Amino acid sequence: MRLTQGCFSFLPDLTDEQITKQIQYCLQQGWAVNIEFTDDPHPRNTYWEMWGLPMFDLRDAAGIMMELTECRRVYGDRYIRITGFDSSHGWESVKISFIVNRPKEEAGFRLNRQEASGRNIRYTTQAYATDRPEGYRYI
Amino acid sequence: MLQHSPVTHEAEADPLPQGAVDLRQESEAAGIAGVLDHLDRDLVGLTPVKTRIKEISSLLLIERIRSRMGLVAVPPTLHMSFTGNPGTGKTTVALRVAEMLHKLGFVRRGHVVSVTRDELVGQYIGHTAPKTKEILKKAMGGVLFIDEAYYLHRPDNERDYGQEAIEILLQVMETQREDLVVILAGYGDRMDKFFASNPGFRSRIAHHIDFPDYSEQELIAIAELILQQQNYRFSADAREAFVRYIALRKTQPLFSNARSIRNAIDRMRLRQANRLVANLDRSLTVADLERIEAADVLASRVFAAAATTRPDSHATGARV
């Protein structure tokens, strides 16, 4: 099941050229750009691991693409996303976030039903990937 | 269509009829004539440097036309090294080169990130690589100007982290030539030693440009240009005194060409202001405010030092 989180996630995967253009747009808006990765794709897992610090004061997307290449080399089997932070309100707020790397196979989510008191049913979702320990989920 | 390769799509989208490039039009479209004129006008002397910059700009212009004509064009190596004594205009020329490269489309943004060893080399193990990479990322799409580059290499300490920064730099200079232009700058003899111990750098740098020292006439022309920009001017006596000042100052240690001249002018402005304020009862005219008098020049320590050292000529280094 294809993960659809953030911008452009219903489109075909962006090419590197398209990613570069999106990053350049972020930089031209004066946003700080950050690279994050995870192997826990649950939609409520908002805090992904950071690949280094957010990148401030860059002028050109090539620098971020360099980091992305490096991140893909190390964590190419996981989800990687790029996030643009706008600080013009006095705090950093996410303005854009899009996935730039996916595992080869995305298993999707299981729906769990729990029988509660009476005839109530509680529903929850769990990624099949998280059945396995962290670091072994998309090998 | 015979060609399906995506690489050539630009040439296909904008086909130029073979043998019909208007060179003047191309040059004007790039807007480099303005940059070169600016360089000529604003910088006194430096003829060999200007010639080299013009040669490079012609090469790049032709390179650009060639690639648009569909001729095979390997992206040229643009890394440069500027060698010369302090105050010979290396940083200023670097700014102009960045502007020129940007107008010709060889760097995408055209900004200059100016750094020294401190910004590249870390203080403990594992500190250097992220630091160097951060600077490289900031300079991407523009020009990275490394001043006094030879400090990166400390031959007396083989565990110095400078070597790590050098390796990262070399790698990026080689693999991301279209993203970044690196300009190394420093004094001639020490740069020679630096290149001798880091042959990788020498071979990755296409243009070695040497900045000559300014002649005395050129230094006077620089002084007058600076004064003119600040709406000051020499009186006839003061100019004559300043000619003597330059001759004396050049023989003293720590002379740094145009920078020394600029500092001397700052001190002359100080003395002029002091002289004008000393007499509160007079009324000032614009001419008074503009004019630097001979007294403002002659009060310099340079003359005093020369006078005291002349009888016993061995103590030339005494400049208090």
Interface residues (C-beta under 8 A of the other chain):
Chain A: G52 M55 D57 L58 R59 D60 A61 A62 G63 I64 M66 E67
Chain B: R108 R109 H111 P130 K133 E134 L136 K137 K138 M140 G141 G142 V172 Q176 D179 L180
